[in-house]
Structure formats: C-alpha cells, structure tokens
Amino acid sequence: MDNWLTWIHRWHIGSWGNPYEGGGRPGKGIVSYGLSPNRQRPMAGFISKGFWNVVRRSKNQVLFFIPPLAIAYGAMEWAIERNEFLNSKQGRALYGDSEE
C-alpha cells in the first residue's frame, strides 16, 4: 500500500494545476513560444533614430500637405473678410439691394 501512495504522489502538479510550478512532470508534445527582441522592446532606438526617421518621412510629404493647407487658409481668410465686409455698413450700402 505504501508503494501505491508513493507512485500516485510522485509528481506534484503544482498549485491550481500549474505543472511548471513546484517541479512538476515535464509536458509531452507541448510547444512553447517566445517573443522576439523587437516585441520585447518596441521603443528601442526611438529617441536616437525615431526623430530623424519622422523628419525624413515628413520631408517627403511636405508638398502633399503644405500647399492644400495654404490654399485652404487663404480661402478661409478671404471668406471671413468678405463676410465681414458684406455685413458692414459699407457692404450693405454697396450690395444692399442685390441678392448674391
């Protein structure tokens, strides 16, 4: 009977069924996965290389971004000035009778 108890309790499963805690029996056919160094340190080199990478990539996009922004800003400034003029005393005197 004593042999039977030692055979049953030969392998400690671990608390809450964790076989790797407490020296449990090594698993058969278990595949373990790990993370690559890039996944472990996603911000590595961000300060030294990341800023210059942003500058380089932004420099290539300036012509796609700045001209439309400047055109939109100019159109908005013109529209604000035109609205203020049309709602002023001089604008009403000049265009008061006509509908635009």
FIKOLZA-1660 file (N, C-alpha, C; in steps of 0.1 Angstrom, whole numbers, plus 5000, padded with zeros to 4 digits):
% residues 100
   i   px   py   pz ch aa at
   1 5008 4988 5000  A  M  N
   1 5000 5000 5000  A  M CA
   1 5009 5013 5000  A  M  C
   2 5020 5012 5007  A  D  N
   2 5029 5023 5007  A  D CA
   2 5035 5026 4994  A  D  C
   3 5038 5016 4986  A  N  N
   3 5043 5018 4972  A  N CA
   3 5033 5025 4963  A  N  C
   4 5020 5021 4965  A  W  N
   4 5010 5027 4957  A  W CA
   4 5008 5042 4960  A  W  C
   5 5009 5046 4972  A  L  N
   5 5009 5060 4976  A  L CA
   5 5020 5068 4970  A  L  C
   6 5032 5062 4971  A  T  N
   6 5044 5070 4965  A  T CA
   6 5043 5071 4950  A  T  C
   7 5037 5061 4944  A  W  N
   7 5035 5061 4929  A  W CA
   7 5025 5072 4925  A  W  C
   8 5015 5073 4933  A  I  N
   8 5004 5084 4930  A  I CA
   8 5010 5098 4932  A  I  C
   9 5018 5100 4942  A  H  N
   9 5022 5113 4946  A  H CA
   9 5037 5116 4941  A  H  C
  10 5041 5108 4931  A  R  N
  10 5054 5110 4926  A  R CA
  10 5056 5124 4920  A  R  C
  11 5046 5128 4912  A  W  N
  11 5047 5141 4905  A  W CA
  11 5037 5151 4912  A  W  C
  12 5042 5162 4916  A  H  N
  12 5034 5173 4921  A  H CA
  12 5029 5181 4909  A  H  C
  13 5016 5183 4908  A  I  N
  13 5011 5190 4897  A  I CA
  13 5013 5205 4899  A  I  C
  14 5014 5210 4911  A  G  N
  14 5015 5224 4913  A  G CA
  14 5002 5230 4918  A  G  C
  15 5002 5242 4923  A  S  N
  15 4990 5248 4928  A  S CA
  15 4981 5252 4916  A  S  C
  16 4969 5250 4917  A  W  N
  16 4959 5253 4907  A  W CA
  16 4962 5246 4894  A  W  C
  17 4968 5235 4894  A  G  N
  17 4971 5227 4882  A  G CA
  17 4982 5232 4873  A  G  C
  18 4990 5241 4878  A  N  N
  18 5002 5246 4870  A  N CA
  18 5013 5236 4871  A  N  C
  19 5016 5229 4860  A  P  N
  19 5026 5218 4860  A  P CA
  19 5040 5223 4861  A  P  C
  20 5042 5236 4859  A  Y  N
  20 5056 5241 4859  A  Y CA
  20 5060 5247 4872  A  Y  C
  21 5050 5247 4881  A  E  N
  21 5053 5252 4895  A  E CA
  21 5056 5240 4904  A  E  C
  22 5066 5241 4911  A  G  N
  22 5069 5230 4921  A  G CA
  22 5075 5218 4915  A  G  C
  23 5082 5219 4904  A  G  N
  23 5089 5208 4898  A  G CA
  23 5080 5197 4893  A  G  C
  24 5070 5200 4885  A  G  N
  24 5060 5191 4880  A  G CA
  24 5066 5182 4869  A  G  C
  25 5059 5173 4864  A  R  N
  25 5063 5164 4853  A  R CA
  25 5064 5172 4840  A  R  C
  26 5075 5171 4833  A  P  N
  26 5076 5178 4820  A  P CA
  26 5066 5174 4810  A  P  C
  27 5060 5183 4803  A  G  N
  27 5049 5180 4794  A  G CA
  27 5054 5174 4781  A  G  C
  28 5046 5165 4776  A  K  N
  28 5049 5158 4763  A  K CA
  28 5042 5166 4752  A  K  C
  29 5049 5169 4741  A  G  N
  29 5043 5175 4730  A  G CA
  29 5038 5189 4732  A  G  C
  30 5044 5196 4742  A  I  N
  30 5040 5210 4745  A  I CA
  30 5050 5219 4738  A  I  C
  31 5044 5228 4730  A  V  N
  31 5052 5237 4723  A  V CA
  31 5052 5250 4730  A  V  C
  32 5064 5256 4733  A  S  N
  32 5065 5269 4740  A  S CA
  32 5069 5279 4730  A  S  C
  33 5063 5291 4732  A  Y  N
  33 5066 5302 4723  A  Y CA
  33 5073 5313 4730  A  Y  C
  34 5081 5321 4723  A  G  N
  34 5088 5332 4729  A  G CA
  34 5086 5345 4721  A  G  C
  35 5090 5356 4726  A  L  N
  35 5089 5369 4719  A  L CA
  35 5102 5373 4714  A  L  C
  36 5102 5378 4702  A  S  N
  36 5114 5383 4696  A  S CA
  36 5119 5396 4704  A  S  C
  37 5131 5400 4703  A  P  N
  37 5136 5412 4710  A  P CA
  37 5129 5424 4705  A  P  C
  38 5124 5425 4693  A  N  N
  38 5117 5437 4688  A  N CA
  38 5103 5438 4695  A  N  C
  39 5097 5427 4698  A  R  N
  39 5085 5427 4705  A  R CA
  39 5086 5430 4720  A  R  C
  40 5098 5426 4725  A  Q  N
  40 5100 5429 4740  A  Q CA
  40 5104 5443 4742  A  Q  C
  41 5110 5449 4733  A  R  N
  41 5114 5463 4734  A  R CA
  41 5109 5471 4722  A  R  C
  42 5097 5475 4722  A  P  N
  42 5091 5481 4710  A  P CA
  42 5096 5496 4708  A  P  C
  43 5101 5502 4719  A  M  N
  43 5105 5516 4718  A  M CA
  43 5120 5517 4718  A  M  C
  44 5127 5506 4715  A  A  N
  44 5142 5506 4715  A  A CA
  44 5146 5515 4703  A  A  C
  45 5155 5525 4705  A  G  N
  45 5160 5533 4695  A  G CA
  45 5151 5544 4691  A  G  C
  46 5140 5546 4698  A  F  N
  46 5130 5556 4694  A  F CA
  46 5136 5570 4695  A  F  C
  47 5143 5573 4706  A  I  N
  47 5148 5586 4708  A  I CA
  47 5160 5589 4698  A  I  C
  48 5169 5580 4696  A  S  N
  48 5181 5582 4688  A  S CA
  48 5177 5582 4673  A  S  C
  49 5169 5572 4669  A  K  N
  49 5166 5571 4655  A  K CA
  49 5152 5575 4650  A  K  C
  50 5143 5574 4660  A  G  N
  50 5129 5577 4656  A  G CA
  50 5126 5591 4652  A  G  C
  51 5133 5601 4658  A  F  N
  51 5130 5615 4655  A  F CA
  51 5135 5618 4641  A  F  C
  52 5147 5613 4637  A  W  N
  52 5152 5615 4624  A  W CA
  52 5144 5608 4613  A  W  C
  53 5139 5596 4617  A  N  N
  53 5130 5589 4607  A  N CA
  53 5118 5597 4605  A  N  C
  54 5112 5603 4615  A  V  N
  54 5100 5612 4613  A  V CA
  54 5103 5624 4604  A  V  C
  55 5115 5630 4606  A  V  N
  55 5119 5641 4598  A  V CA
  55 5120 5637 4584  A  V  C
  56 5127 5626 4581  A  R  N
  56 5129 5621 4568  A  R CA
  56 5116 5618 4561  A  R  C
  57 5107 5611 4568  A  R  N
  57 5094 5607 4561  A  R CA
  57 5085 5620 4560  A  R  C
  58 5086 5629 4569  A  S  N
  58 5077 5641 4567  A  S CA
  58 5082 5650 4556  A  S  C
  59 5096 5650 4554  A  K  N
  59 5101 5658 4543  A  K CA
  59 5096 5654 4530  A  K  C
  60 5094 5641 4528  A  N  N
  60 5089 5636 4516  A  N CA
  60 5074 5639 4514  A  N  C
  61 5067 5643 4524  A  Q  N
  61 5052 5645 4523  A  Q CA
  61 5049 5660 4523  A  Q  C
  62 5059 5669 4524  A  V  N
  62 5056 5683 4526  A  V CA
  62 5048 5689 4514  A  V  C
  63 5052 5685 4502  A  L  N
  63 5045 5690 4490  A  L CA
  63 5030 5686 4489  A  L  C
  64 5027 5675 4496  A  F  N
  64 5013 5670 4496  A  F CA
  64 5005 5676 4507  A  F  C
  65 5011 5682 4516  A  F  N
  65 5004 5687 4528  A  F CA
  65 5004 5703 4529  A  F  C
  66 5015 5709 4526  A  I  N
  66 5016 5724 4528  A  I CA
  66 5007 5732 4518  A  I  C
  67 5008 5729 4505  A  P  N
  67 5000 5737 4495  A  P CA
  67 4985 5737 4497  A  P  C
  68 4979 5725 4499  A  P  N
  68 4965 5725 4502  A  P CA
  68 4961 5732 4515  A  P  C
  69 4970 5731 4525  A  L  N
  69 4968 5738 4538  A  L CA
  69 4968 5753 4535  A  L  C
  70 4978 5758 4527  A  A  N
  70 4979 5772 4525  A  A CA
  70 4967 5777 4517  A  A  C
  71 4963 5769 4507  A  I  N
  71 4951 5773 4499  A  I CA
  71 4939 5774 4507  A  I  C
  72 4937 5764 4516  A  A  N
  72 4925 5764 4525  A  A CA
  72 4925 5776 4535  A  A  C
  73 4937 5779 4540  A  Y  N
  73 4939 5790 4549  A  Y CA
  73 4935 5803 4542  A  Y  C
  74 4941 5805 4530  A  G  N
  74 4938 5817 4522  A  G CA
  74 4923 5818 4518  A  G  C
  75 4917 5807 4515  A  A  N
  75 4903 5808 4511  A  A CA
  75 4894 5811 4524  A  A  C
  76 4898 5806 4535  A  M  N
  76 4891 5809 4547  A  M CA
  76 4893 5824 4551  A  M  C
  77 4905 5829 4550  A  E  N
  77 4907 5843 4553  A  E CA
  77 4899 5852 4544  A  E  C
  78 4899 5849 4531  A  W  N
  78 4891 5856 4521  A  W CA
  78 4876 5856 4525  A  W  C
  79 4871 5844 4528  A  A  N
  79 4857 5843 4532  A  A CA
  79 4853 5851 4544  A  A  C
  80 4862 5851 4554  A  I  N
  80 4859 5858 4566  A  I CA
  80 4859 5873 4563  A  I  C
  81 4869 5878 4556  A  E  N
  81 4869 5892 4552  A  E CA
  81 4857 5896 4544  A  E  C
  82 4854 5888 4534  A  R  N
  82 4842 5891 4526  A  R CA
  82 4829 5891 4534  A  R  C
  83 4828 5882 4543  A  N  N
  83 4816 5881 4552  A  N CA
  83 4815 5894 4561  A  N  C
  84 4827 5898 4566  A  E  N
  84 4827 5910 4575  A  E CA
  84 4823 5922 4566  A  E  C
  85 4828 5923 4554  A  F  N
  85 4825 5934 4545  A  F CA
  85 4811 5935 4542  A  F  C
  86 4805 5923 4538  A  L  N
  86 4791 5923 4534  A  L CA
  86 4782 5926 4545  A  L  C
  87 4786 5923 4557  A  N  N
  87 4777 5926 4569  A  N CA
  87 4781 5940 4575  A  N  C
  88 4790 5947 4569  A  S  N
  88 4793 5961 4574  A  S CA
  88 4784 5971 4568  A  S  C
  89 4785 5983 4573  A  K  N
  89 4777 5994 4568  A  K CA
  89 4780 5997 4553  A  K  C
  90 4793 5997 4549  A  Q  N
  90 4797 5999 4535  A  Q CA
  90 4792 5988 4526  A  Q  C
  91 4793 5976 4531  A  G  N
  91 4789 5964 4522  A  G CA
  91 4774 5964 4520  A  G  C
  92 4766 5968 4530  A  R  N
  92 4752 5969 4529  A  R CA
  92 4748 5980 4520  A  R  C
  93 4755 5991 4521  A  A  N
  93 4752 6003 4512  A  A CA
  93 4756 5999 4497  A  A  C
  94 4766 5991 4495  A  L  N
  94 4771 5988 4482  A  L CA
  94 4762 5977 4476  A  L  C
  95 4759 5966 4484  A  Y  N
  95 4752 5954 4479  A  Y CA
  95 4739 5952 4486  A  Y  C
  96 4733 5962 4492  A  G  N
  96 4721 5960 4499  A  G CA
  96 4709 5957 4491  A  G  C
  97 4708 5961 4479  A  D  N
  97 4696 5959 4471  A  D CA
  97 4697 5945 4464  A  D  C
  98 4709 5941 4461  A  S  N
  98 4711 5929 4452  A  S CA
  98 4712 5916 4461  A  S  C
  99 4708 5905 4456  A  E  N
  99 4710 5892 4463  A  E CA
  99 4721 5885 4456  A  E  C
 100 4730 5879 4464  A  E  N
 100 4742 5872 4458  A  E CA
 100 4740 5858 4459  A  E  C
% end
